[in-house]
Amino acid sequence: MYAYATFVDAGGAARIGWAWFFFRSYYSFVWKQGIPLLLVSTVPAYTCVWYMMGVTIYSAATA
């Protein structure tokens, strides 16, 4: 998130960081429910992480 904020957009990093926090906030509740519902928390959270990482690497490589 820090690299995304530094090289891409600080406001975008804050928004994506809050989205990640939201998705991870109910992880402990869906952990008890099992695999199908657990993916509702983990997949979007990891998508936030991979998106920021990918855009940061692309931005640094093309700069």
C-alpha positions as CSV (number, residue, x, y, z in Angstrom):
1,M,0.0,0.0,0.0
2,Y,2.9,2.4,0.8
3,A,4.5,1.7,-2.6
4,Y,1.1,2.3,-4.4
5,A,0.7,5.5,-2.5
6,T,4.2,6.7,-3.3
7,F,4.3,5.7,-7.0
8,V,0.7,5.8,-8.1
9,D,-1.9,7.6,-6.0
10,A,-2.2,8.3,-2.3
11,G,-5.9,8.8,-2.4
12,G,-6.4,5.5,-4.3
13,A,-4.3,3.7,-1.8
14,A,-6.4,5.0,1.0
15,R,-9.7,3.9,-0.7
16,I,-8.3,0.5,-1.6
17,G,-6.9,0.1,1.9
18,W,-10.2,0.8,3.5
19,A,-11.8,-1.7,1.1
20,W,-9.2,-4.3,2.2
21,F,-9.9,-3.5,5.8
22,F,-13.7,-4.0,5.2
23,F,-13.2,-7.3,3.5
24,R,-10.9,-8.6,6.2
25,S,-13.1,-7.3,9.1
26,Y,-15.6,-10.1,8.7
27,Y,-13.0,-12.8,8.1
28,S,-13.3,-14.2,11.6
29,F,-17.1,-14.6,11.2
30,V,-17.0,-16.4,7.9
31,W,-14.1,-18.6,9.0
32,K,-16.6,-20.6,11.1
33,Q,-19.0,-21.0,8.1
34,G,-16.5,-22.8,5.9
35,I,-15.0,-22.6,2.5
36,P,-17.7,-21.2,0.2
37,L,-18.5,-18.3,2.4
38,L,-14.9,-17.8,3.4
39,L,-14.1,-16.9,-0.1
40,V,-16.4,-13.8,0.1
41,S,-13.8,-12.3,2.5
42,T,-10.5,-13.6,1.2
43,V,-10.9,-13.2,-2.6
44,P,-11.8,-9.5,-2.6
45,A,-9.1,-8.7,0.0
46,Y,-6.4,-10.4,-2.0
47,T,-7.7,-8.8,-5.1
48,C,-7.0,-5.4,-3.5
49,V,-3.5,-6.5,-2.6
50,W,-2.7,-7.9,-6.0
51,Y,-4.2,-4.9,-7.8
52,M,-2.1,-2.5,-5.9
53,M,1.0,-4.6,-6.4
54,G,0.5,-5.0,-10.1
55,V,-0.3,-1.4,-10.8
56,T,2.7,-0.3,-8.7
57,I,5.1,-2.6,-10.6
58,Y,3.7,-1.6,-13.9
59,S,3.9,2.1,-13.0
60,A,7.5,1.8,-11.8
61,A,8.5,-0.2,-14.9
62,T,7.0,2.3,-17.4
63,A,8.3,5.4,-15.7
